[in-house]
Each structure stands twice: as structure tokens, then as C-alpha cells.
Amino acid sequence: MIADCEYAVRMKLTDDQIAARLPKLQGWTRQGNALTRTFAFRSYADAVAFVVRLAFDAEAADHHPDVAWSYRKVTVTWSTHSDGGITDKDFEGATAADRIAASTPQSTAQKS
């Protein structure tokens, strides 16, 4: 689960902080003020399962990604709109998405 950050103060990360952390997230890219990655799954049902599991995880953390879903591909985009960019919560969300995808059978990352 994404860390519970209801009372934590989150600050927008600097470009240098983002650049230092992004290489640790394999397959994720920065697009403006957001982190994004496309996942591909072996079936429609696996893509649905990933989105549902991600939704429950995000709801528990009260931090929600943008999700674009097309048959077996799911693009996840994290940005903390209230802080105007990328925060720790977005990196936590990306890590959670990776964990969920890794436990979904035969998932692979696609280049964004």
C-alpha cells in the first residue's frame, strides 16, 4: 500500500531531486509535472485487475493517479496537482504501481 500521508506536509520536488530519484524507477519517465509509465498485460482481465488493485491502493493513500486504459495497456500518470508538480507521494505511487504490476501475471512495461 502507498504510505498513508494524510497529515504529512508534501512539497513539490525540485528538478534535481526528481532527476536523482527517477532512474530508480525503471520504465517511468517524467512528462512535465508528472511521472508516467505504460504497462502491458497478457489479457484484458489482467489489465482490469491491475487497475482495480491500483485504485484500492490509491484510495487507501488518498492520492490518485490518472489512468488511461486501452484493452491490455494501462498508462499510469502521477502528479500532485495540489502542490503543482511531483512530490514524494508520486514516487510512492509509482513504486506501488510497479509492485502491483509485478504481481499481475505476465505484465511488461511499454515505453511511454
C-alpha positions, -999 to 999 in steps of 0.1 A, spaced: 0 0 0 11 36 -6 22 52 26 -6 70 45 3 107 42 -29 123 53 -12 146 78 22 149 62 32 181 46 43 174 10 64 197 -10 69 199 -47 103 183 -55 130 202 -73 142 193 -108 174 180 -93 156 158 -67 134 143 -94 164 137 -117 182 119 -89 152 97 -80 138 89 -114 165 64 -125 155 42 -96 120 37 -111 126 15 -141 103 23 -170 90 56 -156 95 89 -174 90 125 -165 65 143 -186 63 179 -174 50 179 -139 42 142 -138 56 107 -137 42 83 -163 46 46 -173 26 23 -196 21 -13 -186 10 -41 -209 -7 -72 -197 -14 -106 -212 -51 -101 -212 -79 -76 -208 -88 -92 -175 -53 -88 -162 -53 -51 -172 -87 -47 -154 -73 -65 -123 -43 -41 -122 -64 -10 -125 -87 -22 -97 -59 -31 -74 -42 2 -81 -74 21 -74 -79 4 -40 -42 12 -31 -45 48 -42 -78 53 -24 -63 40 8 -35 65 4 -58 93 -6 -36 100 -36 -50 91 -70 -32 87 -104 -46 95 -138 -52 62 -156 -56 57 -193 -67 22 -202 -69 6 -237 -76 -31 -239 -44 -47 -225 -24 -15 -219 -27 8 -190 -9 42 -187 -5 55 -152 4 91 -145 12 105 -111 12 142 -102 3 161 -70 -19 187 -86 -25 205 -52 13 211 -49 18 219 -86 40 191 -96 58 159 -85 61 151 -48 72 122 -27 36 109 -29 41 105 -67 72 84 -63 54 63 -36 25 58 -60 49 48 -89 66 23 -66 32 9 -56 21 6 -93 53 -13 -101 47 -37 -71 11 -43 -82 21 -48 -119 49 -72 -109 23 -94 -91 0 -94 -122 8 -124 -144 30 -117 -174 29 -80 -172 55 -60 -191 63 -23 -193 59 -4 -225 79 27 -234 58 58 -228 
